[in-house]
Amino acid sequence: NTSAGSASTAAATATTKANEAVTAASEALGSANAAAASFDSFDDRYIGAKSVAPTVDNDGNTLLVGCMYFDSTENKMYVRNSSNTWQLLTA
């Protein structure tokens, strides 16, 4: 009887811990997805260093007004203006 009770308690504890692990994994996945979305948003705004002016963002999508890139040939930073042209970013 005592052994059966101990086994039942251990099984209940194992079930609880398994459920906690599933919850933690789900929360971790949510955090990973949020981080990926945050990086994608940043990646759409800062195109990175390029040797020529980009015509699409890093995902191949239309450039956003206000996005930036660093011209590695000229060593200058450019920003996309409301006329959808690259404008030299000055201090």
C-alpha positions as CSV (number, residue, x, y, z in Angstrom):
1,N,0.0,0.0,0.0
2,T,2.8,2.4,1.0
3,S,4.7,1.7,-2.2
4,A,1.6,2.2,-4.3
5,G,0.9,5.6,-2.6
6,S,4.5,6.6,-3.1
7,A,4.3,5.6,-6.8
8,S,1.1,7.6,-7.2
9,T,2.6,10.7,-5.6
10,A,5.7,10.4,-7.8
11,A,3.6,10.0,-10.9
12,A,1.6,13.1,-10.0
13,T,4.8,15.1,-9.4
14,A,6.2,13.9,-12.7
15,T,3.0,15.0,-14.5
16,T,3.2,18.4,-12.8
17,K,6.8,18.9,-13.8
18,A,6.1,17.8,-17.3
19,N,3.3,20.4,-17.5
20,E,5.6,23.0,-16.2
21,A,8.2,22.1,-18.8
22,V,5.6,22.4,-21.6
23,T,4.6,25.8,-20.3
24,A,8.2,26.9,-20.1
25,A,8.9,25.7,-23.6
26,S,5.9,27.5,-24.9
27,E,7.0,30.7,-23.2
28,A,10.5,30.3,-24.6
29,L,9.1,29.9,-28.1
30,G,7.0,33.1,-27.7
31,S,10.1,34.9,-26.6
32,A,12.1,33.6,-29.5
33,N,9.4,34.7,-31.9
34,A,9.2,38.1,-30.4
35,A,13.0,38.5,-30.7
36,A,12.9,37.4,-34.3
37,A,10.2,39.9,-35.1
38,S,12.1,42.7,-33.4
39,F,15.2,41.8,-35.4
40,D,13.2,41.7,-38.6
41,S,11.8,45.2,-37.9
42,F,15.3,46.5,-37.2
43,D,16.7,44.8,-40.3
44,D,14.0,46.6,-42.4
45,R,15.2,49.9,-41.1
46,Y,19.0,49.5,-41.1
47,I,19.9,47.8,-44.3
48,G,23.6,47.5,-43.4
49,A,26.8,48.2,-45.2
50,K,26.6,48.1,-49.0
51,S,28.9,49.0,-51.8
52,V,26.0,50.3,-53.9
53,A,22.7,51.9,-53.0
54,P,20.2,49.1,-52.3
55,T,16.9,49.0,-54.2
56,V,15.2,46.5,-51.8
57,D,15.6,45.7,-48.1
58,N,17.4,42.7,-46.8
59,D,14.2,40.6,-47.2
60,G,13.8,41.7,-50.8
61,N,10.9,44.0,-49.9
62,T,10.2,47.6,-50.8
63,L,12.4,50.1,-48.9
64,L,10.8,52.0,-46.1
65,V,11.0,55.8,-45.8
66,G,13.5,56.5,-43.1
67,C,15.5,53.3,-43.6
68,M,19.3,53.7,-43.7
69,Y,22.4,52.1,-45.2
70,F,26.1,52.7,-44.9
71,D,27.9,53.2,-48.3
72,S,31.1,51.2,-47.7
73,T,32.6,52.7,-50.9
74,E,32.1,56.3,-49.9
75,N,32.2,55.7,-46.1
76,K,28.9,57.7,-45.7
77,M,25.5,57.0,-44.3
78,Y,22.3,57.5,-46.4
79,V,18.7,57.7,-45.4
80,R,15.6,57.0,-47.6
81,N,13.6,60.2,-47.8
82,S,9.9,60.7,-48.6
83,S,10.7,61.1,-52.3
84,N,12.0,57.5,-52.2
85,T,15.5,58.5,-53.0
86,W,18.7,58.1,-51.0
87,Q,19.8,61.3,-49.1
88,L,23.2,61.8,-47.5
89,L,22.8,61.8,-43.8
90,T,24.6,64.8,-42.4
91,A,25.3,65.8,-38.8
